[in-house]
Amino acid sequence: MWYFWIYAALSCSYGACSGIRAFVLLRCNIFAVRKLHNKMIGRLLYAPINRFFERIPVGRILNRFSEDLNTCDLNIPFTLGSNVLNFYFILGMSLLLSYLSHWKMTPFIFVLIIF
């Protein structure tokens, strides 16, 4: 019966860590997109009128804005979250392997030091 409580505690901790990870990624993403948008607007407003706005159509500028912000909103958080999850998976597996068979992890430690 005590196995159930261990499994429940691990499940709850995984859920809490996933929620914290999602919250941190969301906050960082909002901050980064806001900063990118402000810099893009600033550069666009201070661009020389005779050399920039007469040659480049407004539709192309709006398309570039929406494409860059869409990439920042959708692709980057998903990729970053996947990379963080994979890093912790590899770290956990390495710690488990080093605990179960520490003599097999000795070459791995040397490889980590070299690279």
Z-matrix of the N, CA and C atoms (Angstrom, degrees):
N
C 1 1.455
C 2 1.529 1 111.75
N 3 1.323 2 116.54 1 -30.54
C 4 1.462 3 118.45 2 -178.19
C 5 1.517 4 111.66 3 -71.59
N 6 1.353 5 117.85 4 -18.42
C 7 1.460 6 120.37 5 175.03
C 8 1.528 7 111.08 6 -63.73
N 9 1.325 8 114.94 7 -34.79
C 10 1.464 9 119.75 8 178.55
C 11 1.519 10 111.07 9 -61.54
N 12 1.316 11 117.67 10 -42.20
C 13 1.472 12 121.05 11 -178.56
C 14 1.523 13 111.32 12 -69.05
N 15 1.312 14 116.87 13 -35.61
C 16 1.464 15 119.56 14 176.31
C 17 1.524 16 109.94 15 -66.15
N 18 1.332 17 116.51 16 -44.70
C 19 1.461 18 120.57 17 178.62
C 20 1.525 19 110.75 18 -63.53
N 21 1.322 20 117.58 19 -40.38
C 22 1.467 21 121.32 20 178.47
C 23 1.526 22 110.94 21 -65.25
N 24 1.326 23 117.30 22 -40.79
C 25 1.465 24 120.56 23 179.24
C 26 1.530 25 110.76 24 -66.22
N 27 1.322 26 117.34 25 -40.88
C 28 1.461 27 120.32 26 177.74
C 29 1.526 28 111.38 27 -66.23
N 30 1.310 29 116.98 28 -39.03
C 31 1.471 30 120.38 29 177.90
C 32 1.518 31 111.25 30 -65.44
N 33 1.316 32 117.14 31 -43.39
C 34 1.464 33 120.03 32 178.83
C 35 1.519 34 111.71 33 -66.12
N 36 1.329 35 117.30 34 -39.16
C 37 1.469 36 119.32 35 178.81
C 38 1.528 37 110.50 36 -68.05
N 39 1.329 38 117.44 37 -36.13
C 40 1.461 39 119.79 38 176.03
C 41 1.523 40 110.95 39 -64.67
N 42 1.319 41 116.71 40 -42.14
C 43 1.465 42 120.34 41 177.06
C 44 1.520 43 112.25 42 -63.14
N 45 1.325 44 116.74 43 -41.81
C 46 1.466 45 120.33 44 179.00
C 47 1.525 46 110.78 45 -65.85
N 48 1.325 47 117.39 46 -43.06
C 49 1.466 48 120.22 47 179.18
C 50 1.530 49 111.48 48 -66.10
N 51 1.324 50 116.80 49 -36.70
C 52 1.466 51 119.64 50 177.02
C 53 1.521 52 110.98 51 -66.26
N 54 1.318 53 116.94 52 -39.69
C 55 1.462 54 120.25 53 176.97
C 56 1.514 55 112.48 54 -64.88
N 57 1.315 56 116.72 55 -41.50
C 58 1.465 57 120.83 56 178.25
C 59 1.529 58 109.96 57 -65.07
N 60 1.335 59 116.68 58 -42.29
C 61 1.464 60 120.34 59 178.73
C 62 1.526 61 111.42 60 -62.11
N 63 1.320 62 116.50 61 -43.17
C 64 1.470 63 120.06 62 179.19
C 65 1.521 64 110.78 63 -65.02
N 66 1.325 65 117.28 64 -40.32
C 67 1.458 66 120.57 65 179.82
C 68 1.529 67 111.28 66 -65.24
N 69 1.329 68 116.64 67 -44.45
C 70 1.467 69 120.26 68 -179.61
C 71 1.531 70 110.56 69 -65.16
N 72 1.334 71 116.93 70 -42.72
C 73 1.462 72 119.40 71 178.12
C 74 1.523 73 111.30 72 -63.96
N 75 1.323 74 117.42 73 -38.13
C 76 1.459 75 120.82 74 178.53
C 77 1.518 76 111.29 75 -64.77
N 78 1.319 77 116.94 76 -45.90
C 79 1.469 78 120.33 77 -179.61
C 80 1.528 79 111.02 78 -64.71
N 81 1.324 80 117.27 79 -43.30
C 82 1.467 81 120.19 80 178.79
C 83 1.523 82 111.06 81 -65.69
N 84 1.327 83 116.66 82 -37.67
C 85 1.454 84 120.26 83 179.18
C 86 1.525 85 110.80 84 -65.68
N 87 1.317 86 117.36 85 -43.62
C 88 1.467 87 120.60 86 178.75
C 89 1.520 88 110.19 87 -61.48
N 90 1.321 89 116.93 88 -43.41
C 91 1.463 90 120.83 89 179.49
C 92 1.528 91 110.94 90 -63.24
N 93 1.338 92 116.95 91 -44.13
C 94 1.466 93 120.46 92 -177.96
C 95 1.521 94 111.69 93 -67.88
N 96 1.328 95 117.73 94 -41.28
C 97 1.464 96 120.17 95 -179.39
C 98 1.523 97 110.37 96 -68.23
N 99 1.321 98 117.07 97 -38.61
C 100 1.470 99 120.12 98 177.70
C 101 1.527 100 110.52 99 -63.46
N 102 1.325 101 116.62 100 -42.47
C 103 1.457 102 120.34 101 179.36
C 104 1.531 103 111.07 102 -66.05
N 105 1.338 104 116.99 103 -42.64
C 106 1.455 105 120.72 104 177.94
C 107 1.524 106 111.11 105 -63.10
N 108 1.329 107 117.20 106 -43.71
C 109 1.458 108 120.79 107 -179.99
C 110 1.527 109 110.96 108 -62.66
N 111 1.320 110 117.19 109 -44.40
C 112 1.465 111 120.08 110 179.88
C 113 1.528 112 111.72 111 -64.05
N 114 1.333 113 116.81 112 -39.39
C 115 1.469 114 118.97 113 177.91
C 116 1.521 115 111.36 114 -67.98
N 117 1.328 116 117.21 115 -39.32
C 118 1.466 117 119.98 116 179.31
C 119 1.525 118 110.76 117 -66.18
N 120 1.317 119 116.64 118 -42.14
C 121 1.476 120 119.79 119 178.27
C 122 1.517 121 110.10 120 -64.68
N 123 1.331 122 116.84 121 -42.99
C 124 1.465 123 120.28 122 179.27
C 125 1.518 124 112.16 123 -60.98
N 126 1.333 125 116.52 124 -44.55
C 127 1.468 126 119.36 125 178.97
C 128 1.520 127 111.52 126 -66.63
N 129 1.318 128 116.34 127 -35.64
C 130 1.461 129 119.96 128 -179.12
C 131 1.526 130 111.00 129 -71.38
N 132 1.313 131 117.10 130 -38.80
C 133 1.461 132 119.59 131 -179.45
C 134 1.524 133 112.68 132 -71.17
N 135 1.320 134 116.93 133 -29.99
C 136 1.463 135 119.98 134 -179.56
C 137 1.522 136 112.90 135 -96.39
N 138 1.319 137 117.14 136 9.78
C 139 1.468 138 120.43 137 176.95
C 140 1.528 139 109.16 138 -72.63
N 141 1.315 140 117.47 139 144.27
C 142 1.469 141 119.82 140 178.24
C 143 1.533 142 110.93 141 -66.23
N 144 1.315 143 115.12 142 132.12
C 145 1.465 144 120.76 143 -173.84
C 146 1.519 145 111.16 144 -68.51
N 147 1.295 146 117.51 145 -43.45
C 148 1.468 147 119.49 146 -174.16
C 149 1.527 148 112.83 147 -71.75
N 150 1.330 149 119.33 148 -25.24
C 151 1.457 150 120.69 149 -177.75
C 152 1.528 151 113.80 150 -101.21
N 153 1.310 152 117.42 151 -19.21
C 154 1.457 153 118.66 152 -173.20
C 155 1.523 154 112.41 153 -109.76
N 156 1.299 155 116.72 154 -55.96
C 157 1.459 156 120.09 155 -171.90
C 158 1.523 157 113.22 156 -74.34
N 159 1.314 158 118.20 157 -23.33
C 160 1.460 159 119.93 158 178.60
C 161 1.529 160 111.51 159 -78.77
N 162 1.326 161 117.44 160 -26.03
C 163 1.457 162 120.28 161 -178.05
C 164 1.524 163 113.44 162 -93.67
N 165 1.324 164 118.26 163 -30.63
C 166 1.460 165 121.59 164 -174.46
C 167 1.524 166 109.09 165 -107.39
N 168 1.324 167 118.43 166 125.12
C 169 1.460 168 120.58 167 179.48
C 170 1.526 169 111.97 168 -68.05
N 171 1.322 170 115.40 169 153.92
C 172 1.465 171 121.31 170 -177.96
C 173 1.530 172 110.43 171 -65.41
N 174 1.319 173 117.63 172 -34.86
C 175 1.462 174 121.02 173 179.12
C 176 1.516 175 112.86 174 -61.37
N 177 1.325 176 116.49 175 -37.42
C 178 1.459 177 119.98 176 178.50
C 179 1.534 178 110.91 177 -68.52
N 180 1.316 179 116.07 178 -37.21
C 181 1.471 180 119.89 179 178.11
C 182 1.520 181 110.23 180 -65.86
N 183 1.336 182 117.30 181 -45.55
C 184 1.464 183 120.71 182 179.05
C 185 1.526 184 111.59 183 -65.14
N 186 1.327 185 116.33 184 -37.78
C 187 1.456 186 119.68 185 177.92
C 188 1.525 187 110.61 186 -63.98
N 189 1.314 188 117.34 187 -41.12
C 190 1.469 189 120.96 188 178.46
C 191 1.524 190 111.21 189 -64.79
N 192 1.343 191 116.88 190 -42.11
C 193 1.464 192 120.92 191 177.00
C 194 1.519 193 110.26 192 -58.50
N 195 1.329 194 115.80 193 -52.36
C 196 1.464 195 119.17 194 -175.71
C 197 1.523 196 111.95 195 -66.43
N 198 1.314 197 118.05 196 -35.66
C 199 1.465 198 121.03 197 179.67
C 200 1.530 199 111.06 198 -67.78
N 201 1.323 200 117.14 199 -44.83
C 202 1.460 201 120.07 200 179.99
C 203 1.519 202 111.66 201 -65.67
N 204 1.314 203 116.97 202 -43.84
C 205 1.460 204 119.17 203 -179.55
C 206 1.528 205 111.32 204 -70.51
N 207 1.319 206 117.98 205 -32.97
C 208 1.459 207 120.84 206 176.37
C 209 1.525 208 110.38 207 -65.62
N 210 1.328 209 116.75 208 -40.94
C 211 1.459 210 120.08 209 176.94
C 212 1.518 211 111.01 210 -62.46
N 213 1.310 212 116.75 211 -42.62
C 214 1.462 213 120.16 212 179.47
C 215 1.523 214 111.78 213 -67.96
N 216 1.318 215 117.27 214 -34.51
C 217 1.459 216 120.12 215 -178.19
C 218 1.520 217 112.79 216 -76.45
N 219 1.319 218 118.30 217 -36.04
C 220 1.461 219 120.32 218 -171.27
C 221 1.523 220 114.25 219 -106.39
N 222 1.295 221 117.92 220 -50.46
C 223 1.465 222 120.41 221 -170.12
C 224 1.520 223 113.55 222 -80.67
N 225 1.303 224 117.54 223 -43.77
C 226 1.469 225 120.10 224 -173.68
C 227 1.526 226 112.47 225 -65.71
N 228 1.352 227 120.92 226 -46.52
C 229 1.471 228 118.01 227 178.97
C 230 1.531 229 113.31 228 -62.87
N 231 1.332 230 117.00 229 -38.53
C 232 1.463 231 119.23 230 178.92
C 233 1.523 232 110.89 231 -64.11
N 234 1.323 233 117.42 232 -44.76
C 235 1.460 234 121.54 233 -179.58
C 236 1.524 235 111.17 234 -66.64
N 237 1.325 236 116.44 235 -43.25
C 238 1.462 237 119.94 236 179.43
C 239 1.524 238 111.31 237 -65.09
N 240 1.331 239 116.55 238 -41.73
C 241 1.465 240 119.77 239 177.74
C 242 1.519 241 111.95 240 -63.13
N 243 1.315 242 117.05 241 -40.21
C 244 1.466 243 120.60 242 177.69
C 245 1.524 244 111.08 243 -65.30
N 246 1.324 245 116.84 244 -40.15
C 247 1.473 246 119.85 245 178.91
C 248 1.520 247 111.72 246 -66.15
N 249 1.318 248 117.26 247 -40.54
C 250 1.471 249 120.39 248 177.99
C 251 1.521 250 110.01 249 -64.68
N 252 1.327 251 116.81 250 -43.27
C 253 1.458 252 120.80 251 179.19
C 254 1.525 253 111.07 252 -62.91
N 255 1.319 254 117.54 253 -42.86
C 256 1.471 255 120.87 254 178.13
C 257 1.522 256 112.00 255 -65.78
N 258 1.348 257 116.84 256 -37.46
C 259 1.463 258 119.78 257 177.92
C 260 1.524 259 110.97 258 -62.33
N 261 1.331 260 117.30 259 -45.21
C 262 1.460 261 119.86 260 179.98
C 263 1.525 262 111.82 261 -70.25
N 264 1.317 263 117.08 262 -30.92
C 265 1.457 264 119.68 263 174.84
C 266 1.524 265 110.72 264 -64.28
N 267 1.328 266 117.32 265 -46.21
C 268 1.465 267 121.30 266 179.06
C 269 1.523 268 110.67 267 -65.45
N 270 1.330 269 116.75 268 -39.80
C 271 1.459 270 119.99 269 178.13
C 272 1.527 271 111.01 270 -63.53
N 273 1.326 272 116.82 271 -44.21
C 274 1.461 273 120.18 272 179.05
C 275 1.513 274 112.31 273 -64.25
N 276 1.330 275 116.79 274 -42.65
C 277 1.460 276 119.25 275 178.52
C 278 1.528 277 111.11 276 -65.60
N 279 1.327 278 117.22 277 -36.78
C 280 1.467 279 120.23 278 178.44
C 281 1.523 280 110.72 279 -66.35
N 282 1.330 281 116.84 280 -41.75
C 283 1.463 282 119.37 281 178.03
C 284 1.528 283 111.35 282 -65.85
N 285 1.314 284 117.08 283 -39.88
C 286 1.459 285 120.60 284 178.26
C 287 1.523 286 110.75 285 -64.84
N 288 1.333 287 117.45 286 -43.13
C 289 1.461 288 120.17 287 177.83
C 290 1.521 289 112.03 288 -65.14
N 291 1.319 290 115.88 289 -39.53
C 292 1.467 291 117.89 290 179.64
C 293 1.521 292 111.61 291 -68.40
N 294 1.313 293 117.38 292 -29.54
C 295 1.469 294 120.12 293 177.67
C 296 1.532 295 110.93 294 -75.71
N 297 1.320 296 116.87 295 -42.07
C 298 1.458 297 119.72 296 -175.86
C 299 1.521 298 112.88 297 -76.83
N 300 1.308 299 116.61 298 -40.02
C 301 1.469 300 118.95 299 179.72
C 302 1.519 301 108.39 300 -141.40
N 303 1.313 302 115.27 301 83.12
C 304 1.470 303 120.22 302 -175.30
C 305 1.523 304 112.48 303 -67.52
N 306 1.305 305 118.01 304 -26.84
C 307 1.455 306 119.87 305 -179.07
C 308 1.524 307 111.61 306 -71.78
N 309 1.339 308 118.14 307 -23.70
C 310 1.457 309 120.63 308 176.59
C 311 1.526 310 112.09 309 -81.13
N 312 1.312 311 116.79 310 -18.12
C 313 1.467 312 120.57 311 -178.16
C 314 1.525 313 112.60 312 -87.14
N 315 1.311 314 118.70 313 -7.35
C 316 1.460 315 121.12 314 -179.76
C 317 1.528 316 112.12 315 -60.75
N 318 1.331 317 120.56 316 -46.10
C 319 1.477 318 118.66 317 176.21
C 320 1.538 319 112.56 318 -64.02
N 321 1.309 320 116.13 319 -33.50
C 322 1.465 321 119.85 320 178.96
C 323 1.523 322 111.13 321 -63.42
N 324 1.317 323 116.98 322 -38.65
C 325 1.471 324 121.11 323 178.78
C 326 1.528 325 110.03 324 -65.50
N 327 1.319 326 117.20 325 -40.72
C 328 1.466 327 120.19 326 178.07
C 329 1.528 328 111.44 327 -65.75
N 330 1.317 329 116.88 328 -37.98
C 331 1.456 330 120.25 329 177.33
C 332 1.522 331 110.57 330 -65.40
N 333 1.323 332 117.88 331 -39.97
C 334 1.454 333 121.17 332 176.89
C 335 1.535 334 111.85 333 -63.43
N 336 1.300 335 116.47 334 -38.51
C 337 1.471 336 119.48 335 179.28
C 338 1.525 337 110.58 336 -68.10
N 339 1.322 338 116.92 337 -39.61
C 340 1.469 339 120.40 338 -179.04
C 341 1.535 340 110.34 339 -67.62
N 342 1.314 341 117.16 340 -44.77
C 343 1.453 342 120.02 341 -177.16
C 344 1.494 343 109.92 342 -91.40
